[in-house]
């Protein structure tokens, strides 16, 4: 069985945004990130949103937000990925 590789649709608008970002000197946590957070929060009907660089960072933040600490007794399925355990250990 052959599964075709999906070719993303990237046009001039996307290319211009990437070039604009590169020229700005802000690759992370810059004005475009803040704009994304504002627009995403509005889209999902929330007052705030936070953009993170990975699922591990998001899990760590979520565990911290609910007050779950590594010192608490927890059980994980044997199929848990290391990012889940990492996020828990550093919470």
N, C-alpha and C positions, 0 to 999 in steps of 0.2 A: 504494500500500500504506500502510495506517495502522498504526503501532506504538503500542499503548496505553501511556500513562504510568503507572508503578507508584506507587500511593499507599501510603506506609509505614504500618505498623500501630503507632500510638503510643497507648498507653493511660495510665491514671492513674499506674501505677507509673513509667513512663518520664518523665512530666511531673513527678512528685514528685522524682525523682532530679535532673532538670535544675534545678528550683527550689532544691533543697537545695544543689546545687553553686554556683549563683549567690549564694545567701545566705551561703555559707561564705567568699566572697572569694577562693577559690582556683580560678582558671580553668585554670591549667596547673601541672604539677609539684606538685600538692597531695596530700592524703591519698587522694583517689579514684584518682589516677594510680598512687600506690604500691600501693593495693589491687588495681588492675587488673594491674599488673606481677606481683604475687605470685600472683594467681589464674591469670593466663595462663601463667606459668612452671610452676605445678603442673599445669595442663591439658596442656601439651606435654612434661611430664616433665623439666624443666630446673631447675637451681638458681636461675638468674637470668633476668630478661627486662627489656628497656628499651623504654619507650614513647617514640616520637618523633613530631614534628609533621608529617612529610612523608616521601615516598619519597626525595626528594633528601637529607634528613638521614640516612635509613637507609642509602642508598648511600654517603654520605660516611663514616659510621661503619664500615660493612663494609669499605671500601677501607682505612681507617686501621687497622682490626683485623688485616688481613692484611699490612699494611706496604707497600701499593702507593702509590707517590708519583708526583706529576705529572712528575717529572724522568725517569721510566722511559719507554722507547719503548712506545707502545701504539697499537693500531689499533681504530677504531670503524667500524661500518657507516654508510653514508651516511644511513640512516634513523634513526640514534640521536637520541633526543630531547635537548633542551638540558639537562635535569636530570641526565642521565647524564654529559655532558661537564662540567657545573658541579661535580658531586660529585668527578670525577676531578681537575679543575684545583685544587680546594681541599684535596685529600687531602694 
